[in-house]
Amino acid sequence: MHIADGVLPTSVTVTGYILSGVILAFSLRRISYGDYPKIALMSSAFFVASLVHVPIGPSSVHLLLPGVVGIVLGSRSFIATTLGLILQCFLFQFGGITALGANALMMGIPALLTGWLFHTVTFKNSSLTVFMIMAGISGMFGVLLAGLILALLLFLSGSMFYNVAKLVLVAHIPVAIIEGIVAIAMVSFLRRTKPEIFSMKM
């Protein structure tokens, strides 16, 4: 899910950079030395998951993992998604430099919100059943929210992208279901092998 250069109008591009810069600064202020390995791990997972993609107009469909990134990193998740997007942009030309701010918002905001949702619920009830249900919901919600943000950005780009925006929303429904299943599998594995990874403070 990447927006290419030349798609977004200048006003949206500039706004995207400003907003993503503010959120990134917020995330960086909450980072501690022990967070670096987790951020590196989730940046790598996000980077690899997005490499296999199917083009749809000026965007694409692929695994996203904002839910899993948010679950593991909480308020630091915006850092991981932004790093992954920067690497994809410069190494593989996925997305564009001018659209990097908007792409960061599209991936980072769902990660932040799903992380908050997961930790809010599981803090009150940390049973395995609740963990798995919330992992699935977080995985699905992260993709659907990212699709909504992408559709909004395309909608703001002009009437020529209206149909593409609708197509993107529909195309991400099956992706959301797959992401929910993937999130359950990943969270289940991490809970069994390294449960302390979920101790990240929001």
MARKE-679530 format. One record per residue (C-alpha): residue in three letters; residue number from 1; x, y, z. Coordinates in nm, 2 decimals, always signed. Each point is the difference from the previous one (the first is absolute). Layout:
<atoms>
atom type=ALA seq=NUM px=X py=Y pz=Z .
...
</atoms>
This chain:
<atoms>
atom type=MET seq=1 px=+0.00 py=+0.00 pz=+0.00 .
atom type=HIS seq=2 px=+0.21 py=+0.28 pz=-0.13 .
atom type=ILE seq=3 px=-0.09 py=+0.33 pz=-0.17 .
atom type=ALA seq=4 px=+0.24 py=+0.10 pz=-0.28 .
atom type=ASP seq=5 px=+0.15 py=+0.34 pz=-0.07 .
atom type=GLY seq=6 px=-0.23 py=+0.24 pz=-0.20 .
atom type=VAL seq=7 px=-0.33 py=-0.14 pz=+0.13 .
atom type=LEU seq=8 px=-0.06 py=+0.23 pz=+0.30 .
atom type=PRO seq=9 px=-0.05 py=+0.37 pz=-0.04 .
atom type=THR seq=10 px=+0.27 py=+0.22 pz=+0.16 .
atom type=SER seq=11 px=-0.23 py=+0.11 pz=+0.29 .
atom type=VAL seq=12 px=-0.06 py=-0.37 pz=+0.10 .
atom type=THR seq=13 px=+0.37 py=-0.08 pz=-0.04 .
atom type=VAL seq=14 px=+0.11 py=+0.28 pz=+0.22 .
atom type=THR seq=15 px=-0.27 py=-0.07 pz=+0.26 .
atom type=GLY seq=16 px=+0.11 py=-0.37 pz=+0.00 .
atom type=TYR seq=17 px=+0.36 py=+0.09 pz=+0.08 .
atom type=ILE seq=18 px=-0.10 py=+0.24 pz=+0.27 .
atom type=LEU seq=19 px=-0.24 py=-0.24 pz=+0.18 .
atom type=SER seq=20 px=+0.24 py=-0.29 pz=-0.03 .
atom type=GLY seq=21 px=+0.28 py=+0.21 pz=+0.13 .
atom type=VAL seq=22 px=-0.20 py=+0.09 pz=+0.31 .
atom type=ILE seq=23 px=-0.11 py=-0.36 pz=+0.07 .
atom type=LEU seq=24 px=+0.36 py=-0.12 pz=-0.06 .
atom type=ALA seq=25 px=+0.13 py=+0.25 pz=+0.25 .
atom type=PHE seq=26 px=-0.26 py=-0.12 pz=+0.25 .
atom type=SER seq=27 px=+0.11 py=-0.36 pz=-0.05 .
atom type=LEU seq=28 px=+0.37 py=+0.08 pz=+0.03 .
atom type=ARG seq=29 px=-0.05 py=+0.18 pz=+0.33 .
atom type=ARG seq=30 px=-0.14 py=-0.32 pz=+0.15 .
atom type=ILE seq=31 px=+0.28 py=-0.23 pz=-0.12 .
atom type=SER seq=32 px=+0.25 py=-0.15 pz=+0.25 .
atom type=TYR seq=33 px=+0.32 py=-0.19 pz=-0.06 .
atom type=GLY seq=34 px=-0.17 py=-0.34 pz=+0.05 .
atom type=ASP seq=35 px=-0.25 py=+0.07 pz=-0.28 .
atom type=TYR seq=36 px=+0.26 py=-0.01 pz=-0.28 .
atom type=PRO seq=37 px=+0.00 py=-0.37 pz=-0.05 .
atom type=LYS seq=38 px=-0.38 py=-0.02 pz=-0.02 .
atom type=ILE seq=39 px=-0.01 py=+0.29 pz=-0.24 .
atom type=ALA seq=40 px=+0.27 py=-0.16 pz=-0.22 .
atom type=LEU seq=41 px=-0.19 py=-0.33 pz=+0.01 .
atom type=MET seq=42 px=-0.34 py=+0.15 pz=-0.10 .
atom type=SER seq=43 px=+0.15 py=+0.23 pz=-0.26 .
atom type=SER seq=44 px=+0.15 py=-0.30 pz=-0.17 .
atom type=ALA seq=45 px=-0.33 py=-0.20 pz=+0.02 .
atom type=PHE seq=46 px=-0.19 py=+0.30 pz=-0.14 .
atom type=PHE seq=47 px=+0.26 py=+0.05 pz=-0.27 .
atom type=VAL seq=48 px=+0.00 py=-0.37 pz=-0.12 .
atom type=ALA seq=49 px=-0.38 py=-0.04 pz=+0.02 .
atom type=SER seq=50 px=-0.05 py=+0.29 pz=-0.24 .
atom type=LEU seq=51 px=+0.25 py=-0.12 pz=-0.26 .
atom type=VAL seq=52 px=-0.25 py=-0.23 pz=-0.17 .
atom type=HIS seq=53 px=-0.28 py=+0.22 pz=-0.14 .
atom type=VAL seq=54 px=-0.26 py=+0.01 pz=-0.27 .
atom type=PRO seq=55 px=-0.03 py=+0.34 pz=-0.18 .
atom type=ILE seq=56 px=-0.35 py=+0.17 pz=-0.01 .
atom type=GLY seq=57 px=+0.01 py=+0.33 pz=-0.19 .
atom type=PRO seq=58 px=+0.23 py=+0.24 pz=+0.18 .
atom type=SER seq=59 px=+0.01 py=-0.22 pz=+0.31 .
atom type=SER seq=60 px=+0.05 py=-0.37 pz=+0.08 .
atom type=VAL seq=61 px=-0.13 py=-0.28 pz=+0.22 .
atom type=HIS seq=62 px=+0.22 py=-0.21 pz=+0.23 .
atom type=LEU seq=63 px=+0.05 py=-0.11 pz=+0.36 .
atom type=LEU seq=64 px=+0.03 py=+0.30 pz=+0.22 .
atom type=LEU seq=65 px=+0.04 py=-0.11 pz=+0.37 .
atom type=PRO seq=66 px=-0.10 py=+0.33 pz=+0.16 .
atom type=GLY seq=67 px=-0.20 py=-0.20 pz=+0.26 .
atom type=VAL seq=68 px=+0.29 py=-0.22 pz=+0.10 .
atom type=VAL seq=69 px=+0.24 py=+0.30 pz=+0.00 .
atom type=GLY seq=70 px=-0.24 py=+0.19 pz=+0.22 .
atom type=ILE seq=71 px=-0.04 py=-0.29 pz=+0.24 .
atom type=VAL seq=72 px=+0.37 py=-0.04 pz=+0.05 .
atom type=LEU seq=73 px=+0.12 py=+0.36 pz=+0.00 .
atom type=GLY seq=74 px=-0.30 py=+0.21 pz=+0.12 .
atom type=SER seq=75 px=+0.07 py=+0.37 pz=-0.03 .
atom type=ARG seq=76 px=+0.34 py=-0.08 pz=-0.16 .
atom type=SER seq=77 px=-0.16 py=-0.18 pz=-0.30 .
atom type=PHE seq=78 px=+0.00 py=+0.32 pz=-0.21 .
atom type=ILE seq=79 px=+0.38 py=-0.02 pz=+0.00 .
atom type=ALA seq=80 px=+0.01 py=-0.35 pz=-0.13 .
atom type=THR seq=81 px=-0.25 py=+0.05 pz=-0.28 .
atom type=THR seq=82 px=+0.17 py=+0.33 pz=-0.11 .
atom type=LEU seq=83 px=+0.35 py=-0.17 pz=-0.01 .
atom type=GLY seq=84 px=-0.15 py=-0.29 pz=-0.20 .
atom type=LEU seq=85 px=-0.16 py=+0.24 pz=-0.25 .
atom type=ILE seq=86 px=+0.33 py=+0.20 pz=-0.04 .
atom type=LEU seq=87 px=+0.19 py=-0.31 pz=-0.08 .
atom type=GLN seq=88 px=-0.26 py=-0.12 pz=-0.25 .
atom type=CYS seq=89 px=-0.01 py=+0.34 pz=-0.16 .
atom type=PHE seq=90 px=+0.38 py=+0.03 pz=-0.05 .
atom type=LEU seq=91 px=+0.09 py=-0.36 pz=-0.06 .
atom type=PHE seq=92 px=-0.30 py=-0.12 pz=-0.21 .
atom type=GLN seq=93 px=-0.17 py=+0.32 pz=-0.11 .
atom type=PHE seq=94 px=-0.33 py=-0.11 pz=+0.17 .
atom type=GLY seq=95 px=-0.19 py=+0.32 pz=+0.05 .
atom type=GLY seq=96 px=+0.16 py=+0.33 pz=-0.06 .
atom type=ILE seq=97 px=+0.21 py=+0.26 pz=+0.18 .
atom type=THR seq=98 px=-0.26 py=+0.27 pz=-0.02 .
atom type=ALA seq=99 px=-0.27 py=-0.24 pz=+0.12 .
atom type=LEU seq=100 px=+0.21 py=-0.14 pz=+0.29 .
atom type=GLY seq=101 px=-0.17 py=+0.22 pz=+0.26 .
atom type=ALA seq=102 px=-0.34 py=-0.11 pz=-0.11 .
atom type=ASN seq=103 px=+0.11 py=-0.37 pz=-0.02 .
atom type=ALA seq=104 px=+0.14 py=+0.03 pz=+0.35 .
atom type=LEU seq=105 px=-0.34 py=+0.12 pz=+0.13 .
atom type=MET seq=106 px=-0.18 py=-0.27 pz=-0.19 .
atom type=MET seq=107 px=+0.21 py=-0.28 pz=+0.17 .
atom type=GLY seq=108 px=+0.09 py=+0.17 pz=+0.33 .
atom type=ILE seq=109 px=-0.34 py=+0.12 pz=+0.12 .
atom type=PRO seq=110 px=-0.16 py=-0.35 pz=-0.02 .
atom type=ALA seq=111 px=+0.30 py=-0.15 pz=+0.18 .
atom type=LEU seq=112 px=-0.04 py=+0.26 pz=+0.28 .
atom type=LEU seq=113 px=-0.37 py=-0.05 pz=+0.04 .
atom type=THR seq=114 px=+0.00 py=-0.38 pz=-0.02 .
atom type=GLY seq=115 px=+0.28 py=-0.01 pz=+0.26 .
atom type=TRP seq=116 px=-0.20 py=+0.23 pz=+0.23 .
atom type=LEU seq=117 px=-0.32 py=-0.22 pz=-0.05 .
atom type=PHE seq=118 px=+0.19 py=-0.32 pz=+0.06 .
atom type=HIS seq=119 px=+0.18 py=+0.11 pz=+0.32 .
atom type=THR seq=120 px=-0.31 py=+0.17 pz=+0.14 .
atom type=VAL seq=121 px=-0.21 py=-0.31 pz=-0.02 .
atom type=THR seq=122 px=+0.27 py=-0.26 pz=+0.09 .
atom type=PHE seq=123 px=+0.12 py=+0.21 pz=+0.30 .
atom type=LYS seq=124 px=-0.34 py=-0.07 pz=+0.16 .
atom type=ASN seq=125 px=-0.01 py=-0.36 pz=-0.11 .
atom type=SER seq=126 px=+0.32 py=-0.18 pz=-0.11 .
atom type=SER seq=127 px=-0.15 py=-0.34 pz=-0.05 .
atom type=LEU seq=128 px=+0.11 py=-0.20 pz=-0.30 .
atom type=THR seq=129 px=-0.35 py=+0.02 pz=-0.16 .
atom type=VAL seq=130 px=-0.01 py=+0.38 pz=+0.03 .
atom type=PHE seq=131 px=+0.35 py=+0.03 pz=-0.13 .
atom type=MET seq=132 px=-0.08 py=-0.20 pz=-0.31 .
atom type=ILE seq=133 px=-0.33 py=+0.17 pz=-0.07 .
atom type=MET seq=134 px=+0.16 py=+0.34 pz=+0.04 .
atom type=ALA seq=135 px=+0.29 py=-0.10 pz=-0.22 .
atom type=GLY seq=136 px=-0.24 py=-0.10 pz=-0.28 .
atom type=ILE seq=137 px=-0.20 py=+0.32 pz=+0.04 .
atom type=SER seq=138 px=+0.31 py=+0.21 pz=+0.01 .
atom type=GLY seq=139 px=+0.14 py=-0.16 pz=-0.32 .
atom type=MET seq=140 px=-0.33 py=+0.05 pz=-0.19 .
atom type=PHE seq=141 px=-0.06 py=+0.35 pz=+0.14 .
atom type=GLY seq=142 px=+0.35 py=+0.12 pz=-0.09 .
atom type=VAL seq=143 px=-0.04 py=-0.09 pz=-0.37 .
atom type=LEU seq=144 px=-0.36 py=+0.13 pz=-0.03 .
atom type=LEU seq=145 px=+0.11 py=+0.34 pz=+0.16 .
atom type=ALA seq=146 px=+0.30 py=+0.02 pz=-0.23 .
atom type=GLY seq=147 px=-0.23 py=-0.07 pz=-0.30 .
atom type=LEU seq=148 px=-0.23 py=+0.28 pz=+0.12 .
atom type=ILE seq=149 px=+0.28 py=+0.25 pz=+0.03 .
atom type=LEU seq=150 px=+0.13 py=-0.10 pz=-0.34 .
atom type=ALA seq=151 px=-0.35 py=+0.04 pz=-0.15 .
atom type=LEU seq=152 px=-0.03 py=+0.35 pz=+0.17 .
atom type=LEU seq=153 px=+0.34 py=+0.11 pz=-0.14 .
atom type=LEU seq=154 px=-0.10 py=-0.12 pz=-0.35 .
atom type=PHE seq=155 px=-0.33 py=+0.17 pz=+0.04 .
atom type=LEU seq=156 px=+0.18 py=+0.33 pz=+0.08 .
atom type=SER seq=157 px=+0.22 py=-0.04 pz=-0.31 .
atom type=GLY seq=158 px=-0.29 py=+0.06 pz=-0.24 .
atom type=SER seq=159 px=-0.30 py=-0.16 pz=-0.17 .
atom type=MET seq=160 px=+0.22 py=-0.21 pz=-0.23 .
atom type=PHE seq=161 px=+0.09 py=-0.22 pz=+0.31 .
atom type=TYR seq=162 px=-0.35 py=-0.05 pz=+0.13 .
atom type=ASN seq=163 px=-0.04 py=-0.34 pz=-0.16 .
atom type=VAL seq=164 px=+0.34 py=-0.10 pz=+0.11 .
atom type=ALA seq=165 px=-0.08 py=+0.10 pz=+0.36 .
atom type=LYS seq=166 px=-0.31 py=-0.23 pz=-0.01 .
atom type=LEU seq=167 px=+0.20 py=-0.28 pz=-0.15 .
atom type=VAL seq=168 px=+0.27 py=+0.03 pz=+0.27 .
atom type=LEU seq=169 px=-0.26 py=-0.03 pz=+0.27 .
atom type=VAL seq=170 px=-0.15 py=-0.31 pz=-0.14 .
atom type=ALA seq=171 px=+0.34 py=-0.16 pz=-0.08 .
atom type=HIS seq=172 px=+0.11 py=+0.03 pz=+0.36 .
atom type=ILE seq=173 px=-0.29 py=-0.19 pz=+0.15 .
atom type=PRO seq=174 px=+0.15 py=-0.34 pz=-0.07 .
atom type=VAL seq=175 px=+0.35 py=+0.14 pz=+0.10 .
atom type=ALA seq=176 px=-0.15 py=+0.10 pz=+0.33 .
atom type=ILE seq=177 px=-0.13 py=-0.36 pz=+0.06 .
atom type=ILE seq=178 px=+0.34 py=-0.14 pz=-0.08 .
atom type=GLU seq=179 px=+0.17 py=+0.25 pz=+0.22 .
atom type=GLY seq=180 px=-0.23 py=-0.09 pz=+0.29 .
atom type=ILE seq=181 px=+0.11 py=-0.37 pz=-0.04 .
atom type=VAL seq=182 px=+0.37 py=+0.10 pz=-0.03 .
atom type=ALA seq=183 px=-0.03 py=+0.22 pz=+0.31 .
atom type=ILE seq=184 px=-0.15 py=-0.28 pz=+0.21 .
atom type=ALA seq=185 px=+0.28 py=-0.24 pz=-0.11 .
atom type=MET seq=186 px=+0.28 py=+0.25 pz=+0.07 .
atom type=VAL seq=187 px=-0.14 py=+0.12 pz=+0.33 .
atom type=SER seq=188 px=-0.06 py=-0.36 pz=+0.11 .
atom type=PHE seq=189 px=+0.36 py=-0.09 pz=-0.09 .
atom type=LEU seq=190 px=+0.15 py=+0.30 pz=+0.18 .
atom type=ARG seq=191 px=-0.22 py=-0.06 pz=+0.31 .
atom type=ARG seq=192 px=+0.13 py=-0.35 pz=+0.03 .
atom type=THR seq=193 px=+0.37 py=+0.07 pz=-0.08 .
atom type=LYS seq=194 px=+0.06 py=+0.36 pz=+0.12 .
atom type=PRO seq=195 px=-0.30 py=+0.13 pz=+0.20 .
atom type=GLU seq=196 px=+0.20 py=+0.29 pz=+0.14 .
atom type=ILE seq=197 px=-0.01 py=+0.16 pz=-0.34 .
atom type=PHE seq=198 px=-0.36 py=+0.11 pz=+0.08 .
atom type=SER seq=199 px=+0.12 py=+0.21 pz=+0.29 .
atom type=MET seq=200 px=+0.04 py=+0.31 pz=-0.22 .
atom type=LYS seq=201 px=-0.16 py=+0.30 pz=+0.17 .
atom type=MET seq=202 px=-0.23 py=+0.22 pz=-0.20 .
</atoms>
